[in-house]
Amino acid sequence: MKEFKNIHSIAQGHSLLNLGKPKHPLISVINNCEVCFPANLSNFRFVFDFYMITLKSSLQGSLHYGRNSYDYEDGTVLFTAPGQVITSGDIENKNVLENDGWTLVFHPDLIRKSSLGQVIDQYHFFSYNVMEGLHVSETERKTITDIVKIIKQEYSQNIDSHTQKLIISNIHLLLDYCTRYFDRQFYTRTNLNKDIVSRFEHLIKDYFNSPKNSELGIPKVEYFGRELNLSSHYLSDLLKKETGKNTLEQIHYYLIEKAKMNLLNSSDSISQIAYELGFEYPQHFSKLFKLKSGLSPTEFRNMN
C-alpha cells in the first residue's frame, strides 16, 4: 500500500518537484515542462494543503468522454482542492504535468480574508474527477493563460500594497472564466448529459420502488455518483443544468412523491411511513415533508 505524504506549503511543493525556491510563499505558477518528478516517490500518495489548477496542453488525437468524442483538443484544465489525494501515477501515467502547460498553486491563507475565500467552495469543479476536467478551445486556453501570466507577473515584481488584492482578483477572474467554460461544456454535451439523466432517473426510481430505501435508508448523493461513475459534485451540477434540480433536490422530490403515495394509499401511521421511507426519526420526515409540500403529513392525508 502506498504511503501518504503531506505537502503543507508551496515551498515544500517546489522542493518535491525539484524546482527552485518560490518567489512568493503562498502562490506560484509552474511551467510543466520544468517539472522533474522523482522516481523514488512513486510509492507515495500525496495530500496537498493548497489549491492546484493545471493546464494540460498539446493533446494527441480525439478527446473521448463517455460514448462521445469532442474537438476541444487545445488543452484540459484539472482542479484540485486542499486535502484531496493524488497518487504519483496520476502525475506520471496520466501526464498531468506535460509539455507547455502550466500549474497554478495557491495556499488557502492567500485568500482566507478575501471575498474569494468566502465563495471558493461554490466552485464545485475543484471536487470533480480527472475524467471531468475542463476541455478548452484555443481561444479559451489563451484567455486563462493570459490571466495566469498576469498573476505570475504580479508576484514576480516588487510587492506593494496592491499586489495581494490584484493577485486574488485575477484568481477570482480565472475561476469565473472556468465556470463559463464548464457551462459551455455542459451545453455541448447535451446528448451525453441526457443519457446520464436518463440513467439517473432509472436508478432513483428503482431505488424508491424497491425495498432499498427501507432497508438501506435514504440514498446519499454519493451513491448515485458511484453508480454513474461520476463525482457527486459533477453529477449535481449536470442535473441542475439539465433538470433544474441538483441530486439532493431530486432525491427529496422522489422521496416526497413516494411519501404522498404511501400517505394516501395506506392506513399506516406517520411514524411507520417515515421508517419505511428510510428515516431514522419520524420528526425529520415530518419536517422535510412540510418544507417541500407546505403541509404536514397529517394535514396532507386529511385534505385528500
C-alpha positions in Angstrom: 0.0 0.0 0.0 1.3 3.4 -0.9 2.3 5.7 2.0 0.8 9.2 2.4 3.0 12.2 2.1 1.5 15.6 3.1 2.8 18.7 1.3 2.0 21.6 3.5 3.5 24.6 1.8 4.2 26.0 -1.7 8.0 25.8 -0.8 7.6 22.1 0.1 5.8 21.5 -3.2 8.7 23.2 -5.1 11.2 21.1 -3.3 9.2 17.9 -4.1 9.3 18.7 -7.9 13.0 19.8 -7.8 12.1 23.4 -8.5 13.9 26.5 -7.1 12.6 28.5 -4.2 9.2 30.1 -4.9 9.1 33.9 -5.3 6.0 34.1 -3.2 5.3 31.9 -0.1 1.6 31.5 -0.9 1.3 31.3 -4.7 3.3 30.0 -7.7 2.9 29.4 -11.4 4.9 26.4 -12.6 5.8 25.7 -16.2 5.0 22.0 -16.5 8.0 21.3 -18.8 10.3 22.3 -15.9 8.9 19.7 -13.5 11.0 16.7 -12.7 9.1 14.2 -10.6 11.5 12.0 -8.6 11.2 8.2 -9.3 11.8 7.4 -5.7 8.4 9.0 -4.8 6.4 6.6 -6.9 5.2 4.7 -3.9 3.5 7.7 -2.2 0.1 9.2 -2.2 0.2 12.9 -1.8 -2.1 15.3 0.1 -1.5 18.9 -0.9 -2.7 21.6 1.5 -3.2 24.1 -1.3 -5.3 24.6 -4.5 -3.9 23.5 -7.8 -5.1 24.4 -11.3 -3.3 22.6 -14.1 -3.5 23.1 -17.8 -2.5 20.1 -19.9 -1.8 21.1 -23.5 -1.0 19.5 -26.8 -3.3 16.6 -26.5 -3.0 13.9 -29.2 -5.9 12.5 -31.1 -9.6 12.9 -30.3 -10.8 13.6 -26.8 -13.2 10.9 -25.7 -15.8 11.3 -22.9 -18.3 8.5 -22.3 -19.5 7.3 -25.7 -18.7 10.6 -27.4 -15.7 12.5 -28.7 -15.1 16.2 -28.8 -13.0 18.7 -30.7 -11.6 20.7 -27.8 -8.1 19.4 -28.2 -6.1 22.5 -27.3 -6.0 21.8 -23.6 -7.6 20.2 -20.5 -7.7 22.0 -17.1 -7.7 20.0 -13.9 -8.6 21.3 -10.5 -7.6 20.1 -7.1 -8.6 21.4 -3.7 -6.6 21.2 -0.4 -6.9 17.8 1.3 -7.5 15.7 -1.9 -5.3 12.7 -2.5 -3.2 12.5 -5.6 -1.1 9.4 -6.4 2.2 9.6 -8.3 0.6 7.6 -11.0 -1.9 10.5 -11.6 1.1 12.6 -12.4 3.2 10.2 -14.4 0.7 7.9 -16.2 -1.9 10.5 -17.0 0.6 13.1 -17.9 -0.9 15.7 -15.6 2.2 17.7 -15.9 3.3 17.8 -19.5 4.6 19.9 -22.4 4.0 23.7 -22.5 1.1 23.7 -20.0 1.2 25.3 -16.6 0.2 24.7 -13.0 -1.1 27.5 -10.7 -0.9 26.6 -7.0 -2.1 28.9 -4.2 -2.5 28.3 -0.5 -5.8 29.0 1.3 -4.1 31.5 3.5 -3.7 33.8 0.5 -7.5 34.2 0.1 -8.7 33.5 3.6 -9.6 37.1 4.4 -10.9 38.0 1.0 -14.3 37.7 -0.7 -12.9 34.9 -2.8 -12.2 32.9 0.4 -15.9 33.2 1.3 -17.1 31.7 -2.0 -14.4 29.4 -3.3 -16.4 26.3 -2.1 -19.0 27.3 -4.7 -16.6 26.4 -7.5 -17.6 22.7 -7.4 -15.1 21.8 -10.2 -12.4 21.6 -7.5 -14.2 18.4 -6.5 -14.6 16.9 -10.0 -12.7 13.8 -11.0 -9.8 13.9 -13.6 -12.2 12.5 -16.2 -14.5 15.5 -15.6 -11.8 18.1 -16.3 -12.4 21.3 -18.3 -11.7 20.9 -22.0 -10.8 24.2 -23.6 -10.6 25.6 -27.1 -7.6 27.6 -28.4 -9.3 30.9 -27.6 -10.3 29.7 -24.1 -6.9 28.4 -23.4 -5.3 31.8 -24.4 -7.7 33.7 -22.1 -7.0 31.7 -19.0 -3.3 31.5 -19.8 -3.1 35.3 -20.1 -4.7 35.7 -16.7 -2.2 33.3 -15.2 0.6 35.3 -16.8 -0.7 38.4 -15.1 -0.8 36.6 -11.7 2.8 35.5 -12.2 3.9 39.0 -13.2 2.3 40.4 -10.0 4.1 38.2 -7.6 7.4 38.3 -9.5 7.8 42.1 -9.4 8.3 44.3 -6.3 5.4 43.5 -4.0 3.4 46.6 -2.8 0.1 47.3 -1.0 -1.8 46.4 -4.2 -0.2 43.1 -5.0 -2.3 40.7 -3.0 -5.6 42.3 -4.0 -4.7 42.2 -7.7 -3.5 38.6 -7.5 -6.7 37.5 -5.7 -8.8 39.4 -8.2 -7.2 37.6 -11.1 -7.6 34.2 -9.4 -11.3 35.1 -9.0 -11.5 36.1 -12.6 -9.8 32.9 -13.7 -12.3 30.8 -11.8 -15.2 32.8 -13.2 -14.0 32.1 -16.8 -13.6 28.4 -15.9 -17.2 28.4 -14.7 -18.3 29.9 -18.0 -16.4 27.3 -20.0 -17.8 24.5 -17.9 -21.3 25.8 -18.7 -20.3 25.7 -22.3 -19.0 22.1 -21.9 -22.3 21.0 -20.3 -24.2 22.6 -23.2 -22.1 21.0 -25.9 -22.5 17.6 -24.3 -26.3 17.7 -24.4 -26.7 14.2 -25.8 -24.3 12.7 -23.3 -25.9 14.6 -20.4 -29.4 13.4 -21.4 -28.1 9.8 -21.3 -26.7 10.4 -17.8 -30.0 12.0 -16.7 -31.9 9.0 -18.1 -29.7 6.6 -16.2 -30.0 8.6 -13.0 -33.8 8.6 -13.3 -33.8 4.9 -13.8 -31.5 4.4 -10.7 -33.6 6.6 -8.4 -36.9 5.2 -9.5 -35.5 1.7 -9.0 -34.3 2.7 -5.5 -37.6 4.1 -4.3 -39.7 1.3 -6.0 -37.7 -1.4 -4.2 -37.2 -2.2 -0.5 -33.8 -0.4 -0.7 -34.9 2.8 0.9 -36.4 1.0 3.9 -33.5 -1.4 4.2 -30.6 0.9 3.4 -32.1 4.2 4.3 -32.5 7.4 2.2 -30.0 7.3 -0.6 -27.0 9.6 -0.4 -25.8 11.9 -3.2 -22.6 9.9 -3.3 -24.5 6.7 -4.0 -25.7 7.9 -7.4 -22.3 9.4 -8.2 -20.7 6.0 -7.6 -23.3 4.2 -9.7 -22.8 6.5 -12.6 -19.0 6.7 -12.2 -19.1 10.5 -11.7 -18.1 12.7 -8.8 -21.1 13.8 -6.7 -20.5 17.5 -7.4 -20.3 16.9 -11.2 -23.5 14.9 -11.2 -25.3 17.6 -9.2 -24.1 20.3 -11.5 -25.1 18.3 -14.5 -28.6 17.5 -13.2 -29.1 21.2 -12.2 -28.2 22.3 -15.8 -30.5 19.7 -17.4 -33.4 19.4 -15.0 -33.3 22.5 -12.7 -32.8 20.2 -9.7 -29.5 19.0 -8.2 -29.0 15.5 -6.9 -30.2 16.2 -3.4 -33.3 18.1 -4.7 -34.0 15.1 -7.0 -33.8 12.7 -4.0 -36.1 14.9 -2.0 -38.6 15.1 -4.9 -38.8 11.4 -5.3 -38.9 10.9 -1.5 -41.9 13.3 -1.1 -43.7 11.8 -4.1 -43.3 8.3 -2.6 -44.5 9.6 0.8 -47.6 11.1 -0.7 -48.4 7.8 -2.4 -48.0 5.9 0.9 -50.0 8.5 2.9 -53.0 8.3 0.5 -52.9 4.6 -0.2 -52.4 3.1 3.3 -53.6 3.5 6.8 -50.1 3.2 8.2 -49.1 5.7 10.9 -46.9 8.6 10.0 -44.1 7.1 12.0 -44.4 3.8 10.2 -44.4 5.5 6.8 -41.3 7.5 7.9 -39.4 4.3 8.8 -40.4 2.6 5.6 -39.0 5.6 3.6 -35.7 5.2 5.4 -36.0 7.9 8.0 -34.4 7.2 11.4 -36.5 9.7 13.2 -40.2 10.4 12.1 -39.9 14.0 13.1 -37.2 14.5 10.4 -39.7 13.1 7.9 -42.5 15.4 9.0 -40.1 18.5 8.9 -38.9 17.7 5.4 -42.4 16.9 4.1 -43.8 20.2 5.4 -40.8 22.1 4.0 -41.4 20.6 0.5 -45.2 20.4 0.3 -46.3 23.2 2.7 -48.3 20.7 4.7 -47.6 18.3 7.5 -48.1 14.6 6.6 -51.3 14.5 8.7 -52.7 17.7 7.0 -51.9 16.3 3.6 -53.7 13.0 4.4 -56.7 14.7 5.8 -57.1 17.1 2.9 -57.0 14.3 0.3 
